């Protein structure tokens, strides 16, 4: 049995969707990870995508568990061939590859949450755990626990010895905002996906036209809305 035959058999048994749909799902996950790593701010959490991918991985892991049990129980009878073991190894490799991308996506988001904790606590204070919220339920819980630990550390280290009016972590009086925010003016590389040209005002009657498949370096703030609706991606 050839490797291509093994993969084809695996896709038909474990992945009922078409090959095009599978590649689209994988490409969407990779692009979500790249967008998150390249953007200076925390992007909205990909609720539906992550639910689909995690469900797919769970199905694959259950398939592996059942297959290994079958292989162990039939190994001595000579029913299990080397091709069967190779197929399981390919499936395990595929799971590890997708899991790595997911971990990279989540770690990038947690890093931003830790860096701009107070900012995102304030920004998401009125958000619910809806499917379009910026944070997942797990990220929201992590953010508040992290802030609690951080506040306790600062209080035990030095804040308790300072005047009360100077011990606020979110003080913005005297035109000095102590809350660290993402730099939305940071330049980023973007690739245009929109078939219609995108016109961006640069001020002083100067306009930058972004055309399909073009790659540009622009300030993140200027393409923020186009990234959200999918007209551009970060690279």
Residue frames as a rotation matrix with the C-alpha (Angstrom) as fourth column:
UNK 1
0.577 0.817 0.000 0.00
0.817 -0.577 0.000 0.00
0.000 0.000 -1.000 0.00
UNK 2
-0.296 -0.671 0.679 1.38
0.644 -0.666 -0.377 3.42
0.705 0.326 0.630 -0.98
UNK 3
-0.802 -0.070 -0.593 1.49
0.532 -0.537 -0.655 6.39
-0.273 -0.840 0.468 1.41
UNK 4
-0.850 0.518 -0.092 -1.00
-0.502 -0.745 0.440 8.28
0.159 0.420 0.893 -0.79
UNK 5
-0.246 0.774 -0.583 -3.43
0.004 0.602 0.798 5.37
0.969 0.194 -0.152 -0.46
UNK 6
-0.450 0.009 -0.893 -3.02
0.856 0.288 -0.429 5.41
0.253 -0.958 -0.137 3.31
UNK 7
-0.934 0.063 -0.352 -3.75
0.070 -0.933 -0.353 9.13
-0.351 -0.354 0.867 3.47
UNK 8
-0.650 0.732 -0.205 -6.73
-0.531 -0.244 0.811 8.76
0.544 0.636 0.547 1.17
UNK 9
-0.196 0.559 -0.806 -8.14
0.443 0.783 0.435 5.95
0.875 -0.272 -0.401 3.27
UNK 10
-0.650 -0.122 -0.750 -7.60
0.753 -0.232 -0.615 8.00
-0.099 -0.965 0.243 6.42
UNK 11
-0.948 0.280 -0.148 -9.36
-0.293 -0.953 0.073 11.06
-0.120 0.113 0.986 4.98
UNK 12
-0.420 0.838 -0.348 -12.37
-0.388 0.180 0.904 9.00
0.820 0.515 0.250 3.92
UNK 13
-0.061 0.392 -0.918 -12.75
0.616 0.738 0.274 7.26
0.785 -0.549 -0.287 7.29
UNK 14
-0.287 -0.144 -0.947 -11.78
0.930 -0.277 -0.240 9.91
-0.228 -0.950 0.214 9.84
UNK 15
-0.673 0.014 -0.740 -12.35
-0.052 -0.998 0.028 13.09
-0.738 0.057 0.672 7.84
UNK 16
-0.073 0.737 0.672 -15.66
0.777 0.464 -0.425 12.91
-0.625 0.491 -0.607 6.02
UNK 17
0.638 0.307 -0.707 -15.33
-0.097 -0.878 -0.469 16.41
-0.764 0.368 -0.530 4.55
UNK 18
0.929 -0.257 0.265 -13.72
0.316 0.186 -0.930 16.98
0.190 0.948 0.255 1.16
UNK 19
0.088 -0.988 -0.127 -10.00
0.995 0.082 0.048 17.51
-0.037 -0.130 0.991 0.70
UNK 20
-0.277 -0.137 0.951 -10.63
0.423 -0.906 -0.007 21.12
0.863 0.400 0.309 -0.29
UNK 21
0.690 0.608 0.394 -12.56
-0.120 -0.440 0.890 21.76
0.714 -0.661 -0.231 2.92
UNK 22
0.757 -0.469 -0.455 -9.78
0.647 0.442 0.622 20.18
-0.090 -0.765 0.638 4.97
UNK 23
-0.284 -0.902 0.326 -7.09
0.924 -0.348 -0.157 22.33
0.255 0.257 0.932 3.37
UNK 24
0.008 0.368 0.930 -9.28
0.124 -0.923 0.364 25.41
0.992 0.112 -0.053 3.83
UNK 25
0.929 0.358 -0.090 -9.67
0.100 -0.009 0.995 24.65
0.355 -0.934 -0.044 7.54
UNK 26
0.404 -0.862 -0.306 -5.94
0.886 0.285 0.366 24.10
-0.229 -0.419 0.879 7.98
UNK 27
-0.377 -0.532 0.758 -5.05
0.734 -0.671 -0.106 27.25
0.565 0.517 0.643 6.02
UNK 28
0.421 0.619 0.663 -7.52
0.009 -0.734 0.679 29.26
0.907 -0.280 -0.315 8.09
UNK 29
0.916 -0.125 -0.380 -5.91
0.399 0.217 0.891 28.02
-0.029 -0.968 0.249 11.31
UNK 30
-0.023 -0.998 0.066 -2.39
0.996 -0.017 0.093 28.83
-0.092 0.068 0.993 10.09
UNK 31
-0.289 -0.053 0.956 -3.45
0.465 -0.881 0.091 32.30
0.837 0.471 0.279 8.94
UNK 32
0.783 0.590 0.199 -5.19
0.068 -0.399 0.914 32.98
0.619 -0.702 -0.353 12.26
UNK 33
0.629 -0.639 -0.444 -1.94
0.719 0.261 0.644 32.09
-0.295 -0.724 0.624 14.03
UNK 34
-0.359 -0.796 0.487 0.13
0.914 -0.405 0.012 34.34
0.188 0.449 0.874 11.75
UNK 35
0.135 0.498 0.857 -2.32
0.249 -0.854 0.457 37.24
0.959 0.152 -0.239 12.10
UNK 36
0.945 0.264 -0.193 -2.16
0.228 -0.112 0.967 36.91
0.233 -0.958 -0.166 15.88
UNK 37
0.309 -0.911 -0.271 1.63
0.878 0.165 0.449 36.84
-0.364 -0.377 0.852 15.95
UNK 38
-0.481 -0.546 0.686 2.02
0.815 -0.566 0.122 39.82
0.321 0.618 0.718 13.63
UNK 39
0.328 0.692 0.643 -0.72
0.317 -0.722 0.615 42.06
0.890 0.003 -0.456 15.09
UNK 40
-0.684 -0.627 0.373 0.30
-0.095 -0.431 -0.897 44.38
0.723 -0.649 0.235 17.95
UNK 41
-0.365 0.640 0.676 -3.06
-0.931 -0.252 -0.264 43.93
0.001 -0.726 0.688 19.67
UNK 42
-0.783 0.212 0.585 -5.11
-0.014 0.934 -0.358 40.94
-0.622 -0.288 -0.728 20.77
UNK 43
-0.763 0.514 -0.392 -7.37
-0.518 -0.122 0.847 39.92
0.387 0.849 0.360 17.90
UNK 44
0.183 0.902 0.392 -10.88
-0.981 0.195 0.009 38.51
-0.068 -0.386 0.920 18.44
UNK 45
-0.528 -0.370 0.765 -10.73
-0.467 0.878 0.102 34.85
-0.709 -0.303 -0.636 19.42
UNK 46
-0.536 0.289 -0.793 -11.58
-0.742 0.285 0.606 32.41
0.402 0.914 0.062 16.61
UNK 47
-0.256 0.499 0.828 -14.40
-0.779 0.400 -0.483 30.64
-0.572 -0.769 0.287 18.45
UNK 48
0.744 0.667 -0.037 -15.92
-0.551 0.581 -0.599 28.62
-0.377 0.466 0.800 15.62
UNK 49
0.414 -0.679 -0.606 -12.59
-0.602 0.296 -0.742 27.72
0.683 0.672 -0.286 14.03
UNK 50
-0.586 -0.704 0.401 -11.08
-0.755 0.294 -0.586 26.53
0.295 -0.646 -0.704 17.30
UNK 51
0.033 0.682 0.731 -14.19
-0.737 0.511 -0.443 24.54
-0.675 -0.524 0.519 18.21
UNK 52
0.856 0.311 -0.413 -14.07
-0.517 0.532 -0.671 22.78
0.011 0.788 0.616 14.84
UNK 53
0.117 -0.914 -0.388 -10.34
-0.592 0.250 -0.766 22.06
0.797 0.320 -0.512 14.96
UNK 54
-0.591 -0.341 0.732 -10.37
-0.807 0.274 -0.523 20.83
-0.023 -0.899 -0.437 18.57
UNK 55
0.395 0.801 0.449 -13.36
-0.671 0.586 -0.455 18.62
-0.627 -0.122 0.769 17.81
UNK 56
0.759 -0.182 -0.626 -11.48
-0.496 0.461 -0.736 17.19
0.422 0.869 0.259 14.82
UNK 57
-0.326 -0.945 0.029 -8.42
-0.689 0.216 -0.692 16.46
0.647 -0.245 -0.722 16.94
UNK 58
-0.306 0.299 0.904 -10.55
-0.826 0.389 -0.408 14.77
-0.474 -0.871 0.128 19.57
UNK 59
0.781 0.622 -0.052 -12.06
-0.544 0.636 -0.548 12.53
-0.308 0.456 0.835 16.89
UNK 60
0.420 -0.718 -0.555 -8.61
-0.506 0.323 -0.800 11.68
0.754 0.616 -0.228 15.56
UNK 61
-0.532 -0.641 0.553 -7.32
-0.805 0.181 -0.565 10.85
0.262 -0.746 -0.612 19.04
UNK 62
0.136 0.666 0.733 -10.29
-0.727 0.570 -0.383 8.56
-0.673 -0.481 0.562 19.68
UNK 63
0.864 0.121 -0.488 -9.65
-0.471 0.532 -0.703 6.89
0.175 0.838 0.517 16.32
UNK 64
-0.073 -0.978 -0.196 -6.02
-0.632 0.198 -0.749 6.32
0.771 0.069 -0.633 17.33
UNK 65
-0.432 -0.048 0.900 -7.04
-0.867 0.295 -0.401 4.92
-0.246 -0.954 -0.169 20.70
UNK 66
0.586 0.734 0.343 -9.46
-0.559 0.673 -0.484 2.46
-0.586 0.092 0.805 19.12
UNK 67
0.740 -0.353 -0.572 -6.92
-0.463 0.350 -0.814 1.53
0.488 0.868 0.096 16.43
UNK 68
-0.349 -0.915 0.202 -4.15
-0.778 0.163 -0.606 0.87
0.522 -0.369 -0.769 18.96
UNK 69
-0.151 0.382 0.912 -6.49
-0.772 0.530 -0.350 -1.32
-0.617 -0.757 0.215 21.01
UNK 70
0.878 0.465 -0.112 -7.37
-0.413 0.618 -0.670 -3.25
-0.242 0.634 0.734 17.87
UNK 71
0.405 -0.802 -0.440 -3.71
-0.575 0.151 -0.804 -3.57
0.711 0.578 -0.400 16.93
UNK 72
-0.447 -0.595 0.669 -2.67
-0.890 0.218 -0.401 -4.79
0.092 -0.774 -0.627 20.39
UNK 73
0.107 0.598 0.794 -5.39
-0.634 0.656 -0.408 -7.40
-0.765 -0.460 0.450 20.50
UNK 74
0.943 0.305 0.130 -4.63
-0.085 0.600 -0.795 -8.75
-0.321 0.739 0.592 17.01
UNK 75
0.343 -0.893 -0.291 -0.85
-0.935 -0.354 -0.016 -8.39
-0.089 0.278 -0.957 16.87
UNK 76
-0.415 -0.556 0.720 -0.11
-0.549 0.784 0.289 -12.01
-0.726 -0.275 -0.630 17.70
UNK 77
0.334 0.642 0.690 -2.63
0.224 0.657 -0.720 -13.26
-0.915 0.395 0.075 15.13
UNK 78
-0.624 -0.700 0.347 -0.71
0.527 -0.049 0.849 -11.51
-0.577 0.712 0.399 12.34
UNK 79
0.346 0.843 0.412 -3.69
0.919 -0.217 -0.329 -9.42
-0.188 0.492 -0.850 11.30
UNK 80
0.814 -0.066 -0.577 -1.91
0.017 -0.990 0.138 -6.09
-0.581 -0.122 -0.805 11.82
UNK 81
0.547 -0.613 0.571 0.40
0.815 0.234 -0.529 -5.22
0.191 0.755 0.628 8.93
UNK 82
-0.445 -0.797 -0.408 3.24
0.815 -0.549 0.184 -2.70
-0.371 -0.250 0.894 8.72
UNK 83
-0.642 0.296 0.707 0.98
0.377 -0.682 0.627 -0.51
0.668 0.669 0.326 6.54
UNK 84
0.467 0.858 -0.214 -1.53
0.569 -0.105 0.816 -0.37
0.677 -0.503 -0.537 9.38
UNK 85
0.307 -0.450 -0.838 1.14
0.867 -0.232 0.441 0.83
-0.393 -0.862 0.319 11.81
UNK 86
-0.746 -0.601 0.286 2.39
0.665 -0.647 0.374 3.36
-0.040 0.469 0.882 9.26
UNK 87
-0.146 0.787 0.600 -1.10
0.449 -0.487 0.749 4.78
0.881 0.379 -0.282 8.89
UNK 88
0.714 0.397 -0.577 -1.37
0.675 -0.170 0.718 5.29
0.187 -0.902 -0.389 12.65
UNK 89
-0.156 -0.865 -0.477 2.02
0.852 -0.362 0.378 7.00
-0.499 -0.348 0.794 12.68
UNK 90
-0.710 -0.035 0.703 0.92
0.541 -0.666 0.513 9.39
0.450 0.745 0.492 9.91
UNK 91
0.362 0.915 0.180 -2.24
0.461 -0.344 0.818 10.24
0.810 -0.213 -0.546 11.86
UNK 92
0.536 -0.239 -0.810 -0.22
0.808 -0.131 0.574 10.89
-0.243 -0.962 0.123 15.03
UNK 93
-0.586 -0.809 0.050 2.14
0.770 -0.537 0.345 13.18
-0.252 0.241 0.937 13.09
UNK 94
-0.387 0.544 0.745 -0.82
0.452 -0.592 0.667 15.09
0.804 0.594 -0.017 11.66
UNK 95
0.677 0.648 -0.348 -2.28
0.592 -0.200 0.780 15.59
0.436 -0.735 -0.519 15.14
UNK 96
0.151 -0.719 -0.679 1.06
0.859 -0.244 0.449 16.83
-0.489 -0.651 0.581 16.48
UNK 97
-0.712 -0.432 0.553 1.45
0.681 -0.617 0.395 19.29
0.171 0.658 0.734 13.61
UNK 98
0.018 0.816 0.577 -2.00
0.327 -0.550 0.768 20.83
0.945 0.175 -0.277 14.11
UNK 99
0.705 0.228 -0.671 -1.57
0.692 -0.017 0.721 20.83
0.153 -0.974 -0.170 17.89
UNK 100
-0.322 -0.900 -0.294 1.68
0.904 -0.384 0.186 22.77
-0.281 -0.206 0.937 17.53
UNK 101
-0.641 0.145 0.754 -0.08
0.385 -0.789 0.479 25.50
0.664 0.597 0.450 15.52
UNK 102
0.479 0.878 0.007 -2.84
0.354 -0.201 0.914 25.70
0.803 -0.435 -0.407 18.12
UNK 103
0.440 -0.386 -0.811 -0.33
0.879 0.001 0.476 25.99
-0.183 -0.922 0.340 20.97
UNK 104
-0.661 -0.724 0.198 1.52
0.750 -0.637 0.178 28.74
-0.003 0.266 0.964 19.13
UNK 105
-0.261 0.687 0.678 -1.76
0.267 -0.624 0.734 30.61
0.928 0.373 -0.020 18.59
UNK 106
0.717 0.600 -0.355 -2.79
0.459 -0.023 0.888 30.31
0.525 -0.800 -0.292 22.25
UNK 107
0.138 -0.748 -0.649 0.64
0.954 -0.075 0.289 31.18
-0.265 -0.659 0.704 23.66
UNK 108
-0.704 -0.354 0.616 0.81
0.572 -0.796 0.196 34.30
0.421 0.491 0.763 21.52
UNK 109
0.148 0.863 0.483 -2.57
0.125 -0.501 0.856 35.42
0.981 -0.066 -0.182 22.84
UNK 110
0.735 0.104 -0.670 -1.65
0.652 0.165 0.740 34.70
0.187 -0.981 0.054 26.46
UNK 111
-0.336 -0.930 -0.148 1.54
0.941 -0.340 -0.002 36.70
-0.049 -0.140 0.989 26.04
UNK 112
-0.581 0.207 0.787 -0.48
0.205 -0.899 0.387 39.74
0.787 0.387 0.480 24.93
UNK 113
0.564 0.821 -0.094 -2.92
0.240 -0.054 0.969 39.24
0.790 -0.569 -0.228 27.80
UNK 114
0.411 -0.496 -0.764 -0.04
0.906 0.135 0.400 39.25
-0.096 -0.858 0.505 30.28
UNK 115
-0.628 -0.742 0.235 1.55
0.770 -0.636 0.052 42.32
0.111 0.214 0.971 28.68
UNK 116
-0.787 0.419 0.453 -1.64
-0.264 -0.892 0.365 44.41
0.557 0.168 0.813 28.52
UNK 117
-0.714 0.491 -0.498 -3.67
0.663 0.703 -0.258 42.86
0.224 -0.514 -0.828 31.35
UNK 118
-0.507 0.533 -0.677 -5.37
0.371 -0.574 -0.730 45.97
-0.778 -0.622 0.094 32.74
UNK 119
-0.730 0.206 -0.652 -6.11
-0.612 -0.623 0.488 47.30
-0.306 0.755 0.580 29.26
UNK 120
-0.696 0.463 -0.549 -7.97
-0.207 0.602 0.771 44.15
0.687 0.651 -0.323 28.24
UNK 121
-0.669 0.510 -0.541 -9.74
0.736 0.348 -0.581 43.85
-0.107 -0.787 -0.608 31.59
UNK 122
-0.512 0.457 -0.728 -11.16
-0.079 -0.868 -0.490 47.32
-0.856 -0.193 0.480 31.00
UNK 123
-0.698 0.175 -0.695 -11.89
-0.713 -0.261 0.651 46.71
-0.067 0.949 0.307 27.33
UNK 124
-0.603 0.438 -0.666 -13.70
-0.062 0.807 0.587 43.41
0.795 0.395 -0.460 27.85
UNK 125
-0.971 0.182 0.157 -15.46
-0.165 -0.031 -0.986 44.32
-0.174 -0.983 0.060 31.11
UNK 126
-0.194 0.976 -0.096 -18.88
-0.719 -0.208 -0.663 44.50
-0.667 -0.060 0.742 29.47
UNK 127
-0.344 0.031 -0.939 -18.37
-0.809 0.498 0.312 41.58
0.477 0.867 -0.146 27.11
UNK 128
0.558 0.513 0.652 -20.16
-0.719 0.691 0.072 38.31
-0.414 -0.509 0.755 27.66
UNK 129
-0.425 -0.694 0.581 -18.86
-0.286 0.712 0.641 34.86
-0.859 0.106 -0.501 26.76
UNK 130
0.662 0.732 -0.161 -20.59
-0.327 0.090 -0.941 35.12
-0.675 0.675 0.299 23.40
UNK 131
0.534 -0.404 0.743 -19.27
0.685 0.722 -0.099 33.56
-0.496 0.562 0.662 20.22
UNK 132
0.554 -0.329 0.765 -18.01
0.545 -0.551 -0.632 36.94
0.629 0.767 -0.126 18.99
UNK 133
0.975 -0.209 -0.078 -16.19
-0.055 -0.564 0.824 38.04
-0.216 -0.799 -0.562 22.15
UNK 134
0.498 -0.856 -0.140 -12.51
-0.746 -0.340 -0.572 38.97
0.442 0.389 -0.808 22.04
UNK 135
-0.557 -0.713 0.426 -11.54
-0.829 0.444 -0.340 36.36
0.053 -0.543 -0.838 24.63
UNK 136
-0.177 0.453 -0.874 -12.43
-0.023 0.886 0.464 32.74
0.984 0.102 -0.146 25.12
UNK 137
0.821 0.535 0.200 -13.86
-0.230 -0.010 0.973 31.71
0.522 -0.845 0.115 28.48
UNK 138
0.642 -0.656 -0.397 -10.54
0.765 0.582 0.275 30.09
0.051 -0.480 0.876 29.41
UNK 139
-0.310 -0.775 0.550 -8.57
0.693 -0.580 -0.427 33.21
0.651 0.249 0.717 28.43
UNK 140
0.214 0.477 0.853 -10.90
-0.268 -0.811 0.521 35.43
0.939 -0.340 -0.045 30.44
UNK 141
0.976 0.132 -0.170 -10.42
0.104 0.401 0.910 33.25
0.189 -0.907 0.377 33.51
UNK 142
0.249 -0.963 -0.101 -6.64
0.954 0.262 -0.143 33.22
0.164 -0.061 0.985 32.98
UNK 143
-0.187 -0.310 0.932 -6.54
0.337 -0.911 -0.236 37.02
0.923 0.270 0.275 32.62
UNK 144
0.553 0.487 0.676 -8.35
-0.426 -0.533 0.731 37.69
0.717 -0.692 -0.087 35.91
UNK 145
0.925 -0.282 -0.253 -6.31
0.377 0.616 0.692 35.12
-0.039 -0.735 0.677 37.83
UNK 146
0.030 -0.957 0.288 -3.09
0.905 -0.097 -0.414 36.55
0.424 0.273 0.863 36.40
UNK 147
-0.040 0.021 0.999 -4.14
-0.046 -0.999 0.019 40.07
0.998 -0.046 0.041 37.42
UNK 148
0.895 0.409 0.179 -5.01
-0.213 0.040 0.976 38.87
0.392 -0.911 0.124 40.91
UNK 149
0.633 -0.733 -0.249 -1.60
0.769 0.561 0.307 37.27
-0.085 -0.386 0.919 41.35
UNK 150
-0.163 -0.710 0.685 0.17
0.721 -0.560 -0.408 40.31
0.673 0.428 0.603 39.87
UNK 151
0.329 0.379 0.865 -1.70
-0.251 -0.848 0.467 42.72
0.910 -0.371 -0.184 42.15
UNK 152
0.994 0.045 -0.103 -0.90
0.079 0.376 0.923 40.61
0.080 -0.926 0.370 45.18
UNK 153
0.285 -0.958 0.006 2.78
0.951 0.283 -0.122 40.52
0.115 0.040 0.993 44.24
UNK 154
-0.204 -0.345 0.916 2.97
0.367 -0.895 -0.255 44.30
0.908 0.284 0.309 43.77
UNK 155
0.650 0.521 0.552 1.15
-0.312 -0.479 0.820 44.95
0.692 -0.706 -0.149 47.04
UNK 156
0.921 -0.320 -0.222 3.46
0.372 0.550 0.748 42.67
-0.117 -0.772 0.625 48.99
UNK 157
0.121 -0.951 0.285 6.54
0.968 0.049 -0.248 44.14
0.222 0.305 0.926 47.31
UNK 158
-0.826 -0.563 -0.028 6.02
0.561 -0.817 -0.137 47.90
0.055 -0.129 0.990 47.40
UNK 159
-0.381 0.703 0.601 2.49
0.200 -0.571 0.796 49.24
0.902 0.424 0.077 46.83
UNK 160
0.501 0.635 -0.589 1.39
0.690 0.119 0.714 48.82
0.523 -0.764 -0.379 50.47
UNK 161
-0.074 -0.625 -0.777 4.18
0.906 -0.368 0.210 51.19
-0.418 -0.688 0.594 51.53
UNK 162
-0.870 -0.193 0.453 3.09
0.420 -0.773 0.475 53.94
0.259 0.604 0.754 49.16
UNK 163
-0.716 0.667 -0.206 0.37
-0.394 -0.629 -0.670 56.57
-0.577 -0.398 0.713 49.64
UNK 164
-0.155 0.746 0.648 -3.03
0.379 0.650 -0.658 55.30
-0.912 0.143 -0.383 48.57
UNK 165
0.699 0.474 -0.536 -3.36
-0.224 -0.566 -0.793 57.84
-0.679 0.674 -0.290 45.79
UNK 166
0.059 -0.768 -0.638 -0.11
-0.990 -0.128 0.062 56.55
-0.130 0.628 -0.767 44.27
UNK 167
-0.634 -0.322 0.703 -0.87
-0.406 0.912 0.052 52.86
-0.658 -0.253 -0.709 44.62
UNK 168
0.474 0.874 0.109 -3.40
-0.285 0.269 -0.920 52.58
-0.833 0.405 0.377 41.81
UNK 169
-0.407 -0.660 0.632 -2.30
0.348 0.527 0.775 50.41
-0.845 0.535 0.015 38.88
UNK 170
-0.149 0.437 0.887 -4.80
0.988 0.021 0.156 51.99
0.050 0.899 -0.435 36.50
UNK 171
0.179 0.162 -0.970 -4.29
0.464 -0.884 -0.062 55.64
-0.867 -0.439 -0.233 37.45
UNK 172
-0.095 -0.191 0.977 -4.66
0.980 -0.189 0.058 58.11
0.174 0.963 0.205 34.56
UNK 173
0.829 0.380 -0.412 -4.61
0.488 -0.850 0.197 61.40
-0.275 -0.364 -0.890 36.40
UNK 174
0.355 -0.689 -0.632 -2.32
-0.225 -0.719 0.657 64.32
-0.907 -0.091 -0.410 35.61
UNK 175
0.676 0.033 -0.736 -2.36
-0.731 -0.100 -0.675 63.28
-0.096 0.994 -0.043 31.95
UNK 176
-0.504 -0.855 -0.121 -0.23
-0.856 0.513 -0.067 60.24
0.120 0.070 -0.990 32.79
UNK 177
0.622 0.769 -0.147 -1.96
-0.758 0.639 0.130 56.99
0.194 0.031 0.981 31.93
UNK 178
-0.237 -0.756 0.610 -0.38
-0.870 0.444 0.213 54.05
-0.431 -0.480 -0.764 33.74
UNK 179
0.480 0.477 0.736 -2.26
-0.100 0.863 -0.495 51.45
-0.872 0.164 0.462 31.70
UNK 180
-0.623 -0.764 -0.170 -0.02
-0.338 0.066 0.939 49.98
-0.706 0.642 -0.300 29.01
UNK 181
0.545 0.839 -0.017 -1.76
-0.289 0.169 -0.942 49.69
-0.787 0.518 0.334 25.65
UNK 182
0.186 -0.448 0.875 -0.78
0.792 0.595 0.136 48.03
-0.581 0.667 0.466 22.34
UNK 183
-0.441 -0.422 -0.792 0.99
-0.163 -0.830 0.533 50.25
-0.883 0.364 0.297 19.82
UNK 184
0.415 0.735 0.536 -1.57
0.453 0.345 -0.822 50.45
-0.789 0.584 -0.190 17.02
UNK 185
0.806 -0.177 -0.564 0.76
-0.504 -0.706 -0.498 52.65
-0.310 0.686 -0.658 14.93
UNK 186
-0.114 -0.878 0.464 3.33
-0.301 0.476 0.826 49.90
-0.947 -0.045 -0.318 14.56
UNK 187
-0.058 0.063 -0.996 4.07
-0.997 -0.062 0.055 49.08
-0.058 0.996 0.066 10.90
UNK 188
0.001 0.126 0.992 2.98
-0.186 0.975 -0.123 45.66
-0.982 -0.185 0.025 9.67
UNK 189
-0.908 -0.244 -0.341 3.25
-0.390 0.194 0.900 43.69
-0.154 0.950 -0.271 6.44
UNK 190
-0.023 0.958 0.284 -0.12
-0.317 0.263 -0.911 42.99
-0.948 -0.111 0.297 4.81
UNK 191
-0.976 -0.105 0.190 -1.28
0.138 0.377 0.916 41.04
-0.167 0.920 -0.353 1.80
UNK 192
-0.467 0.837 -0.286 -4.47
-0.783 -0.541 -0.307 42.15
-0.412 0.081 0.908 0.09
UNK 193
-0.799 0.288 0.528 -7.19
0.351 0.936 0.020 39.56
-0.488 0.201 -0.849 -0.54
UNK 194
0.128 0.923 -0.363 -9.99
0.147 -0.379 -0.914 41.90
-0.981 0.064 -0.184 -1.57
UNK 195
-0.104 -0.095 0.990 -10.72
0.966 0.226 0.124 41.95
-0.235 0.970 0.069 -5.30
UNK 196
0.751 0.383 0.537 -11.75
0.495 -0.865 -0.075 45.60
0.436 0.323 -0.840 -5.04
UNK 197
-0.280 -0.907 0.315 -8.97
0.420 -0.411 -0.809 48.16
0.863 -0.094 0.496 -4.44
UNK 198
0.483 0.343 -0.806 -8.74
0.875 -0.152 0.460 49.47
0.035 -0.927 -0.373 -0.87
UNK 199
0.086 -0.405 0.910 -8.13
0.263 -0.872 -0.413 53.20
0.961 0.275 0.031 -0.48
UNK 200
0.343 -0.097 -0.934 -6.47
0.939 0.043 0.341 54.33
0.007 -0.994 0.106 2.74
UNK 201
0.797 -0.019 0.604 -6.15
0.070 -0.990 -0.123 57.99
0.600 0.141 -0.788 3.66
UNK 202
0.066 -0.877 -0.476 -2.67
0.933 0.224 -0.282 58.95
0.354 -0.426 0.833 4.86
UNK 203
0.389 0.135 -0.911 -3.58
0.598 -0.790 0.138 62.56
-0.701 -0.598 -0.388 5.59
UNK 204
-0.245 -0.453 -0.857 -2.81
-0.249 -0.825 0.507 65.77
-0.937 0.337 0.090 3.69
UNK 205
0.527 0.622 -0.579 -4.94
-0.720 -0.035 -0.693 64.54
-0.452 0.782 0.429 0.77
UNK 206
-0.482 -0.735 -0.477 -2.58
-0.862 0.497 0.105 61.58
0.159 0.461 -0.873 0.28
UNK 207
0.576 0.753 0.317 -4.21
-0.760 0.637 -0.132 58.22
-0.301 -0.165 0.939 -0.46
UNK 208
-0.668 -0.736 0.108 -2.65
-0.667 0.657 0.352 54.77
-0.330 0.163 -0.930 -0.53
UNK 209
0.408 0.795 -0.448 -4.37
-0.910 0.395 -0.129 52.28
0.075 0.460 0.885 -2.83
UNK 210
-0.484 -0.490 0.725 -4.01
-0.577 0.802 0.156 48.61
-0.658 -0.342 -0.671 -1.88
UNK 211
0.101 0.484 -0.869 -4.62
-0.972 0.234 0.017 46.24
0.212 0.843 0.494 -4.80
UNK 212
0.886 0.388 0.254 -5.39
-0.436 0.884 0.170 42.52
-0.158 -0.261 0.952 -4.79
UNK 213
0.806 -0.587 -0.074 -2.40
0.574 0.806 -0.144 40.21
0.144 0.073 0.987 -4.10
UNK 214
0.299 -0.711 0.636 -0.25
-0.103 -0.687 -0.720 43.26
0.949 0.150 -0.278 -3.35
UNK 215
0.331 -0.310 -0.891 2.07
0.913 0.344 0.219 43.27
0.238 -0.886 0.397 -0.32
UNK 216
0.289 -0.117 0.950 2.47
0.026 -0.991 -0.131 46.53
0.957 0.063 -0.283 1.59
UNK 217
-0.500 -0.401 -0.768 3.97
0.826 0.045 -0.561 47.93
0.260 -0.915 0.309 4.78
UNK 218
-0.096 0.566 0.819 1.47
-0.030 -0.824 0.566 50.17
0.995 0.030 0.096 6.56
UNK 219
-0.797 -0.071 0.600 0.61
-0.573 -0.226 -0.788 51.26
0.192 -0.972 0.139 10.07
UNK 220
-0.891 0.420 -0.174 -1.57
0.444 0.885 -0.140 48.68
0.095 -0.202 -0.975 11.76
UNK 221
-0.512 0.725 -0.461 -4.20
0.141 -0.459 -0.877 51.24
-0.847 -0.514 0.133 12.72
UNK 222
-0.446 0.293 -0.845 -4.91
-0.789 -0.574 0.218 51.98
-0.422 0.764 0.488 9.05
UNK 223
-0.486 0.228 -0.844 -5.70
-0.573 0.646 0.505 48.38
0.660 0.729 -0.184 8.09
UNK 224
-0.909 0.096 0.405 -7.23
-0.329 0.432 -0.840 47.24
-0.256 -0.897 -0.361 11.36
UNK 225
-0.023 0.999 0.046 -10.81
-0.645 0.021 -0.764 47.25
-0.764 -0.047 0.644 10.10
UNK 226
0.314 0.097 -0.944 -9.86
-0.912 0.307 -0.272 45.49
0.263 0.947 0.185 6.84
UNK 227
-0.771 -0.591 -0.237 -8.11
-0.461 0.774 -0.433 42.73
0.440 -0.225 -0.869 8.80
UNK 228
-0.673 0.568 0.473 -11.24
-0.399 0.259 -0.879 42.22
-0.623 -0.781 0.053 10.86
UNK 229
0.399 0.900 -0.177 -13.47
-0.626 0.126 -0.769 41.72
-0.670 0.418 0.614 7.80
UNK 230
0.297 -0.343 0.891 -10.89
0.324 0.914 0.244 39.59
-0.898 0.217 0.382 5.99
UNK 231
0.996 0.063 -0.065 -9.94
-0.033 -0.410 -0.912 41.93
-0.084 0.910 -0.406 3.15
UNK 232
0.268 -0.962 -0.053 -6.26
-0.674 -0.149 -0.723 41.71
0.688 0.230 -0.689 4.17
UNK 233
0.919 -0.123 -0.374 -4.06
0.336 0.738 0.585 39.29
0.204 -0.663 0.720 6.09
UNK 234
0.643 -0.754 0.131 -0.82
-0.720 -0.538 0.438 39.85
-0.260 -0.376 -0.889 7.96
UNK 235
0.854 -0.446 -0.269 2.40
0.215 0.773 -0.596 38.18
0.474 0.451 0.756 6.84
